[in-house]
Amino acid sequence: MRRSRLTGFVTSLLLAAGLGLTGAASAQASSTAATGGYVALGDSYSSGVGAGSYISSSGDCDRSTKAYPYLWNAAHSPSSFAFNACSGAKTDDVLANQLGSLNSSTSLVSLTIGGNDAGFADVMTTCVTSSDSTCLSRINTARAYVANTLPGKLDTVYNAISAKAPSARVVVIGYPRFYLLGQTCLGLSETKRSAINDAADYLDTTIKARATAHNFVFGDVRTTFSGHEICSGNSWLHSVNWLDIGESYHPTAAGQSGGYLPVLNNAA
């Protein structure tokens, strides 16, 4: 019993030391990132669609003051901040419209991209309005694109970021699972919900593999969103919103601050 208690005590000390070092390393990384410029790239999950409080000058890009890039900037005060993420963006849009702020002084870049390339909006529309079999067929088409075409698209974007901001720490952030399964939930069938979650996992796995190959950091939000999916008692994601269809399946303000921001904090 004494040995067991001693072992537990030593283990607790080691865990505390490990957590302290991890916290210190995270703080040091954030401090380093803040010494240079921060550029936020990507699609609606980075611009903040669904979070409200949109910046009027951002137009159809719907950049929100409650989006995780804006929140990170406010908390860390980097030497410069360029909020270039835009609703609806695909990889080609990032290349054409979002990279102008990157330079040798950029120390942090964050990015969510790939969902629109894979046809995310059409997948969800099809699954909401069609049968299980039609939904699964559309998801399979999207999965084939993710397997065969998306990796090359991501490589092109990642290469361009590295070329323009060679000293930057690049944090590529993924997408959440959308549904808590095994619950009584109005709307899509369990078959559709499960297939959508599997497709989100497949997309994240693909994005992570390409990000890692470029020595970028992958930020996984599936853990922070766990228990806050649609059909949970405290969802951080909008379900179908027929009054504002563009907000559907996007993070709420709580999803940005509680789901995305901690992932960037830990990775930056």
Secondary structure, 3 states (H helix, E strand, C coil): CHHHHHHHHHHHHHHHHHHHHHHHHHHHHHHHHHCCEEEEEECHHHHCCCCCCECHHHHHHCCECCCHHHHHHHHHCCCEEEECCCCCCCHHHHHHHHCCCCCCCEEEEEEECCCCCCCHHHHHHHHHHCCHHHHHHHHHHHHHHHHHCHHHHHHHHHHHHHHHCCCCEEEEECCCCCECCCCCCCCCCHHHHHHHHHHHHHHHHHHHHHHHHCCCEEECCCCCCCCCCECCCCCCECCCCCCCHHHCCCECHHHHHHHHHHHHHHHC
